[in-house]
Amino acid sequence: MSVRSNKGVSRRVFMGGAVAATAGVAGLGHVGSVMASEKSLSQGKTRFDYDVIVVGGGFAGATAARECGHQGYRTLLLEARSRLGGRTLSSQFAGQEIEFGGAWIHWLQPHVWAEMQRYGLGVEEDPLTNLDKTVVMYNDGSVEELPPEEFYHNIRVAFEKLCHDAREVFPRPYEPMFNKRVLELDKLSVVDRIKDLDLSRAQRAQLNSFMALYAGETTDKFGLPGVLKLYACGGWNYDAFMDTQTHYRIEGGTKALIDALLTDSGAEVRLATPVVAVEQMSDGVQIKTDDDEVVTAGAIIITVPLNTYRHITFAPALSEDKAQFIEEGQLSKGAKLYVHVKQNLGRVFAFADEKQPLNWVQTHDYGDDLGTILSITIARSTTIDVNDRESVTREVQKMFPGVEVIGFSAYDWTADPFSLGAWAAYGVGQLSRLEDLQRPEGRILFAGAATSNGWHENIDGAVESGLRAGYEAKVLLG
């Protein structure tokens, strides 16, 4: 992997509040700088600059580039940011290794697990067990501390009721349209089902919080089949599913796997190079970057987040099916926040109902000398200014009265112009049109977590989609 970076980063003033670097926290993480040994790429000369151009340096793009490189194609990967990783970001805060996005992996997520095995990467454990304190915050702002066993019981009961028919609807989770009942269920939002469930006040609030988090939006906009499919991918089993969501992290962080994929790819990697136009020719494609450089290839793989498609001009225009997806956009508007408090709170976990900002709060690390570092996932960044110390302190103290906030670090994925949203999530009516999003158009191929069949909200979905796109490139180019 050879890496170079253009001088400018556009949409051109990126910082605009996307990253908070307060109280001495770390910045954007490391730019991939490992240089691969020279690899023999395709020897045949064509009139194109490259065989394949991959747009986007997240897990989908890195996987697609590796697949194309292994097939002998001259591959160029273009990443708009000054770093690799896409919507994953390894960093540091208060002396701790942290992840601002896409932290959790599991052997029930077969694609990412296989890649970790391929590159000899282990895991770090952070199980959500043996909790000292569990809290529920309701939409009215009131806070209730529950015994951990009751808290565990509540979310299990609520989640199992919500997903009671997941096995029937998704008997083959990686073939999401195998049961055509999905077409009918896709007309329903998650709240359409929750409102009919027999749940206690705490159970309803905990489930609302969980679902708002998965949606990155209010639950009335979140399509019901999306969460049923994820539950099915977890083996239709609550314990197994929960273990996939918050237990194991990649040893060395997500950056370790990204670097391994791209080093193995042999691809040329250019950072800080946004693509602004894609034009199909009779037997190839050409792209234009934001500094007016034109590059040609036999095929292009687009892996950028769905909400950023609107910043790329396609000629000819993409199909009406894809145009509808782009107009609707991806649902999630999430952000990630780490807060360091002086007090040792022990192992805590909290849910806050969907109108509150701190929807998912868990202890990242704690100790008498350290105090507590809280890892907080925010469903909708519009509910709090994650860059404002006063706002962050106020909300944390509502949940944990009397704590002293020492520092914080945040990443607002929705404010990032190269993501314009967080994890992939389907709105009402979108999952049943997934094939529209996946379908190649001429010499343009499409990848990214939102285009995956399985774990669309996880790293595994991105890797899955990159594998598919790599195969489609092989079929196209021969």
DAGI-V816941 format. One line per field, one symbol per residue. ss: DSSP state (h for helix, s for strand, l for the rest). phi: phi as a letter, one per 30 degrees, with the letter a starting at -180 (. if undefined). psi: psi as a letter, one per 30 degrees, with the letter a starting at -180 (. if undefined). A space follows every 50 residues. Layout:
ss: ???
phi: ???
psi: ???
//
This chain:
ss: lsssslllllllllllllssllllllllllllllllllllllllllllls ssssslllhhhhhhhhhhhhllllsssslllllllllllssssllssssl lllssllllhhhhhhhhhllllssslllllllssssslllllsssslhhh hhhhhhhhhhhhlllhhhhlllllllllllhhhhhlllshhhhhllllll hhhhhhhhhhhhhhhlllhhhsshhhhhhhhhhllllhhhhhhhhllsss lllhhhhhhhhhhhhllsssslllssssssllllsssssllllsssssss sslllhhhhhhlsssllllhhhhhhhhhllllslsssssssllllllsss sslllllllsssssssslllsssssssslshhhlllllhhhhhhhhhhhl llllssssssssllllllllllllllslllhhhhhhhhllsllsssllhh hlllllllhhhhhhhhhhhhhhhhhhhl
phi: .cbbbddcbcidcddgjdbcbchiddcdicdebdcddecdcdddcbdcdb dbcccjcddddddddddddddiddbcccbdddbcjidcadabahicdbbd ahdcbaddcddddddddeciccbccbdcbhdcabbbccddjdbbcceedd eededdedddddcdcddddbdbedbdcecddedddddccddddedcddbd eddddddededddddiadddcddddeddddddddihbdddddddcabccd diideddedddddddiddccchbdccabbdcdbabbcbddcidcbcadab ccbdeedcedccccbdddedddededddidddbdbbbcbccddddidcbb cbeddcdcdbbbddaaldddibcccbccdbdddaddccdddddddddddb eidcddaabbbcdddddcbhlcedacdeicddceddddddbicccbbked cddcddcbeedddeddddddddddddci
psi: jkklklelkaifjeehgekkilhgllbgakkkgkkllkljakfkklglel ekkkjkhaeeeeeeeeeeefggkjkkkkkelgllfbgkjkakkhgkklkf khekllffjeeeeeeeeeghkalkkikilhkfkkkkklfgflkkkkkeee eeeeeeeeeeeegfgeeeeififgifgejffeeefffklefeeefgkjkl eeeeeeeeeeeeeeegalfffkkefeeeeeeefgghkeeeeefffieklk kgleeeeeeeeeefeglkkklhikkfkkkkaegalklklfggkkkllflk jjglkeffefgkkkklllleeeeeeeeelkekhllkkkkjlekjfajlkk kklffleiejklkellleeebkjkjkkkejfffkjffjeeeeeeeefeei kflkkellkljjfffjfgehlblkkklkgeefgefeefkljbgklkalef glecifgleeeeeeeeeeeeeeeeeef.
//
